[in-house]
Amino acid sequence: MAQQQTHTVKAVFTFKNNECKDKFVEFCNGENGLSVTRGWQGCQSIECYESHENSNQITIWQKWDSPECHASYVQHRHDDGSFDFLGELIASPPEIVPLRSVNFKTDREQIEEIVRDMCSVDYTVGSKHMHEKCVFVRPSGNPLNMTQWVEMMTATDVTVESNDLVSINKVEVCGDMAYVCYTTHGVFNYKGTANDDVAVLTSVLQRIDGRWQVVFGQRSTGRSPSEQAPVFAEA
């Protein structure tokens, strides 16, 4: 289950004159105006601002659950004639731009944070970073899709006592793709069998819509903590 992200949109409307802006404001206050927007599925918030430099320019900030929710709303405004009405009032085509928040961390720092989340005892902390089409290969070689992964992690015969990050062995980033190899020490019970082992995991990540997501993962067979730990050459 991929983490749901807020979809932010900035829309700038420059009206022909003050009369046209007033008509738009009247529309927004009417029964088919902003009350419809705020009540639309997925709308989190909508705020309107007027430019200090041009009183006939209005900027609307919107936050939605997803791009699909916003697209559904825009289609509705096309279908109900609102865009035709708006077109008669504005001096130029509106500037409608999707935005995303700035992440002030390096790619490596972001990926290392994801690894730490993937090691959480609560599987939902890690799975929020996994793409909906992510494939995870178990030590047996059997692959799991996200539905199967969730089913396994929520099964009553799987309990996780601890899962500690031992080391991050290697991180490589190439454009919008990256991979990370890391070692964990997990204590868990799987179908009545107690496990206390050290394993090496590899994840392949892709930057999608500005966010790193795990698209593939694989876990090695575990070894006893009393055995020599895996040794990786320094990069």
C-alpha positions in Angstrom: 0.0 0.0 0.0 1.7 3.2 -1.2 1.6 6.2 1.1 -1.2 8.6 0.1 0.2 12.0 -0.6 -1.6 15.4 -0.6 -2.1 16.7 -4.2 -1.6 20.5 -4.2 -2.7 22.7 -7.0 -2.2 26.4 -7.7 -4.6 28.1 -10.0 -4.1 31.8 -11.0 -7.0 33.7 -12.7 -6.5 37.2 -14.2 -9.8 38.9 -14.9 -10.5 41.4 -17.6 -11.6 44.1 -15.1 -13.0 44.5 -11.6 -16.6 43.8 -12.9 -15.5 40.4 -14.2 -13.8 39.6 -10.9 -16.9 40.6 -9.0 -19.0 38.2 -11.1 -16.5 35.4 -10.3 -16.6 36.2 -6.6 -20.4 36.2 -6.7 -20.3 32.8 -8.5 -17.9 31.4 -5.8 -20.3 32.5 -3.0 -23.3 31.0 -4.8 -24.8 27.5 -4.4 -22.7 26.2 -7.3 -19.5 27.8 -6.1 -16.9 26.9 -3.5 -19.4 24.9 -1.4 -19.4 22.4 -4.3 -15.6 22.4 -4.4 -15.2 21.8 -0.7 -17.8 19.1 -0.7 -16.2 17.3 -3.7 -14.7 13.9 -2.8 -11.1 14.2 -1.9 -11.0 18.0 -1.4 -9.0 18.7 1.7 -9.0 22.5 1.5 -9.3 25.5 -0.8 -8.1 29.0 -0.2 -8.3 32.1 -2.3 -5.9 35.1 -2.4 -5.9 38.4 -4.2 -2.7 39.9 -5.7 -1.3 43.0 -4.0 0.0 44.2 -7.4 -3.0 43.4 -9.5 -6.4 43.5 -7.8 -8.0 41.6 -10.7 -5.8 38.6 -10.2 -6.9 35.8 -7.9 -4.8 32.8 -6.8 -6.6 29.7 -5.6 -4.7 27.1 -3.5 -6.2 23.6 -3.4 -5.3 20.4 -1.6 -6.7 17.1 -2.7 -6.3 13.5 -1.6 -5.0 12.6 -5.1 -4.6 13.8 -8.6 -7.5 11.6 -9.6 -9.8 13.4 -7.2 -8.8 16.8 -8.6 -9.2 15.6 -12.2 -12.7 14.4 -11.4 -13.6 17.8 -10.0 -12.1 19.6 -13.0 -14.1 17.4 -15.4 -17.3 18.2 -13.4 -16.6 22.0 -13.9 -16.2 21.4 -17.6 -19.4 19.4 -17.8 -21.5 21.9 -15.8 -20.4 24.9 -17.9 -18.3 26.6 -15.2 -15.2 26.8 -17.4 -17.3 28.4 -20.2 -18.5 31.0 -17.8 -15.0 31.6 -16.5 -13.7 31.9 -20.0 -15.8 35.0 -20.6 -14.4 36.7 -17.5 -10.6 36.2 -17.7 -8.1 38.2 -19.7 -5.9 35.2 -20.4 -5.9 31.4 -20.0 -5.7 30.4 -16.3 -2.4 29.1 -14.9 -3.2 25.8 -13.3 -0.1 24.1 -11.9 0.3 21.0 -9.6 2.9 21.5 -6.8 4.8 19.3 -4.4 6.6 20.1 -1.2 10.3 20.5 -1.3 12.3 17.8 0.4 15.5 19.3 1.9 17.3 16.0 2.2 19.7 14.3 -0.1 18.6 11.2 -2.1 20.8 9.1 0.2 19.3 10.5 3.3 15.8 9.9 2.0 16.6 6.3 1.1 18.2 5.6 4.4 15.1 6.9 6.2 13.0 4.5 4.0 15.3 1.6 5.1 14.8 2.5 8.8 11.0 2.5 8.2 11.2 -0.8 6.4 12.8 -2.3 9.6 9.9 -1.2 11.8 8.0 -3.9 13.7 4.9 -2.3 12.4 4.8 -3.4 8.8 2.6 -0.4 7.8 5.4 2.0 8.5 7.5 0.4 5.8 4.8 -0.5 3.4 3.8 3.2 2.9 7.0 3.5 0.9 6.2 0.5 -1.3 4.7 1.0 -4.8 1.4 -0.6 -5.4 3.1 -2.8 -8.0 6.1 -3.7 -5.8 7.3 -7.3 -5.9 9.1 -8.8 -2.9 11.0 -12.1 -3.3 11.2 -14.3 -0.3 14.3 -16.4 0.6 12.5 -19.4 -1.0 12.5 -17.5 -4.3 8.7 -17.2 -4.2 7.5 -13.7 -5.2 4.8 -11.7 -3.4 2.8 -8.8 -4.8 1.6 -6.1 -2.4 -1.7 -7.9 -1.7 0.1 -11.1 -0.8 2.6 -9.1 1.3 -0.1 -7.5 3.4 -1.9 -10.9 3.8 1.3 -12.4 5.0 2.2 -9.6 7.4 -1.4 -9.6 8.9 -1.7 -13.3 9.2 -2.3 -14.6 12.7 0.5 -17.1 12.4 3.1 -14.3 11.8 4.3 -12.3 14.8 7.3 -10.0 14.9 9.0 -9.3 18.2 11.9 -7.1 16.9 13.5 -6.2 13.7 16.7 -4.1 14.1 18.7 -2.4 11.3 22.3 -3.7 11.7 23.9 -1.8 8.8 23.3 -0.1 5.5 25.9 -1.8 3.3 25.5 0.1 0.0 23.4 2.8 -1.5 23.6 3.7 -5.2 21.5 6.4 -7.0 21.4 6.8 -10.7 18.9 9.4 -11.8 15.4 8.3 -10.8 16.5 4.8 -9.9 18.4 3.6 -6.9 19.2 0.4 -5.0 20.1 -0.2 -1.4 21.5 -3.2 0.4 21.1 -3.6 4.1 21.4 -6.1 7.0 18.8 -6.7 9.7 18.5 -8.8 12.8 14.9 -10.1 13.2 13.2 -12.1 15.9 9.9 -13.4 14.8 7.6 -16.4 14.7 6.4 -17.8 11.4 3.8 -20.5 11.4 4.8 -21.8 14.8 8.6 -21.7 14.1 10.7 -19.3 16.1 13.3 -17.4 14.1 16.2 -15.3 15.4 18.3 -14.5 12.4 20.4 -12.0 10.5 19.5 -11.4 6.9 20.6 -9.3 4.0 17.9 -7.4 2.0 18.1 -5.5 -1.2 15.6 -2.9 -2.4 15.2 -1.3 -5.8 13.7 2.2 -5.6 12.2 4.5 -8.2 11.5 8.2 -7.9 7.9 8.6 -8.8 6.2 12.0 -8.6 9.2 13.3 -6.7 9.1 10.6 -4.0 11.3 7.5 -3.7 9.2 4.3 -3.7 10.3 0.7 -3.3 9.5 -1.2 -6.5 11.3 -4.4 -5.8 12.7 -6.2 -2.7 14.5 -9.4 -1.9 15.5 -11.1 1.4 18.3 -13.6 1.8 18.1 -16.7 3.9 18.8 -15.8 7.6 21.7 -16.9 9.6 22.2 -17.2 13.4 23.4 -14.1 15.2 26.2 -16.3 16.6 27.6 -16.9 13.1 29.9 -14.5 11.4 28.0 -11.5 10.1 28.0 -10.8 6.4 30.9 -8.6 5.4 30.7 -6.1 2.6 33.7 -4.4 1.0 33.7 -0.6 1.4 32.4 1.3 -1.7 
